[in-house]
Amino acid sequence: MINDRPITYLDSAASSVPPRAVIEAMSRHYERRHANVHRGVYQTANESTHDYESAREAIARFINAPAGANEIVFTKNTTESINLLAKSWGAANLKAGDVVLVSEMEHHANIVPWFQLREALGIEVRFIPVGDDFRLDLTTIDELLEGVKLVSVTSMSNVLGTVNPIKDLAQIAHRHGALIAVDAAQSVGHSPTDVTELDVDFFAFSAHKMLGPTGLGIFWTRQEILADMPPFLGGGGMITDVSSTGYVPAKGPTRFEAGTPPIAEAAGLGAAVLYLEGLGMDNVHEHEHLLTEDALSRLETEFDGRIRVIGPRDTIARGGVISLDVEGVHAHDVAQVLDQFGVCVRPGHHCAKPLMKRFNLIATARASYGPYSLIQDTDVLLEALTDAVKLFG
Ligand SMILES: Cc1ncc(COP(=O)(O)O)c(C=O)c1O
């Protein structure tokens, strides 16, 4: 309950709510088999390692990684996965003058690491513009791709809900000799994912946005690329050998997993994958699609134009993230009124300041759906929005 109202959770784009199966998998780890991984030989240590490595296999299956679990690196979150890409692959493969092409609708997690690489190496960071239709403007993509070594774009905008044509972009990038990385934080928990079919090169996402726990991210790349990436962090667990004169890094994904990893979180992620597979990602996608279509049409008709949706109206290639701009009312005020109704939305710039600037906005109030969202959630959202509009005249 919030303010004597049942919680209406519409902030799944920030973090999704884990189902009981995920919480139980984590509790089971701590209560029954807590031990470190890859080290002990006693039974619970083996079980712990088994859970951790099973999660790697589950996520490889979930995204259809061509060479399976050997291509899955566990990190802390999407942000760390993109930093791993920039600071390991980027630092080893890019040089001054090379271009990384991102887009104007990126989260800061897919902008700042590239600016940092620009400071370190002198690369150029170039932006694909976003059109007035809230979609990537690809009219000059061939020119934009000149000199580009890496395209790094989001599969779905966390502000607009726009779903980008990743497969097409992968084809164009490859035709120009560039690799393509995908910030998949907003899509993996909401629609089917197949990195083989997309023919992409890098994929970054977070467990906590796909019904899993916080503190665990995923980095995927093809085995042959991973094999040549230098380690990012050094320490225990990421080596084959260490002597007083040097070290030999481990082969495979553990090379990037220095120190004790998030073991209980991996057990939770494994359960989240089973849960989502049980629902069926096509069903999850269809469910959220229907919710989004319903919400957009009611927002369009019930507020006399006082509420503007910052994102495509067309629900084809669009996810369940609905950013609202209420005429004359700051997004924080909107969110505060909504809180009185128990409605959880996110006000602010959503870590996408270049995009906010593009649309001349300071903030939006963002409602976002998850697999557990219901049409009743939209009813309460609209009831609360009606009150906010009335309150602020
Ligand atoms: C598109 C996108 N990329 C990256 C991130 C960063 O995710 P995390 O905070 O889990 O690293 C987010 C988080 O909201 C996001 O929406």
The ligand as a MOL file (V3000), in Angstrom:
LIG
                    3D

  0  0  0     0  0            999 V3000
M  V30 BEGIN CTAB
M  V30 COUNTS 16 16 0 0 0
M  V30 BEGIN ATOM
M  V30 1 C 18.1450 1.9170 -22.3910 0
M  V30 2 C 18.8890 1.7780 -21.0990 0
M  V30 3 N 20.2060 1.5420 -21.1240 0
M  V30 4 C 20.9290 1.3980 -20.0110 0
M  V30 5 C 20.3470 1.4990 -18.7760 0
M  V30 6 C 21.1860 1.3390 -17.5650 0
M  V30 7 O 20.8240 0.1650 -16.8900 0
M  V30 8 P 21.5110 -0.1810 -15.5030 0
M  V30 9 O 21.1860 0.9570 -14.5970 0
M  V30 10 O 20.8730 -1.4650 -15.1000 0
M  V30 11 O 22.9690 -0.2800 -15.7730 0
M  V30 12 C 18.9930 1.7620 -18.6770 0
M  V30 13 C 18.3620 1.9240 -17.3640 0
M  V30 14 O 17.3150 2.4850 -17.2000 0
M  V30 15 C 18.2480 1.8910 -19.8730 0
M  V30 16 O 16.9430 2.1440 -19.8390 0
M  V30 END ATOM
M  V30 BEGIN BOND
M  V30 1 1 1 2
M  V30 2 1 2 3
M  V30 3 2 2 15
M  V30 4 2 3 4
M  V30 5 1 4 5
M  V30 6 1 5 6
M  V30 7 2 5 12
M  V30 8 1 6 7
M  V30 9 1 7 8
M  V30 10 2 8 9
M  V30 11 1 8 10
M  V30 12 1 8 11
M  V30 13 1 12 13
M  V30 14 1 12 15
M  V30 15 2 13 14
M  V30 16 1 15 16
M  V30 END BOND
M  V30 END CTAB
M  END
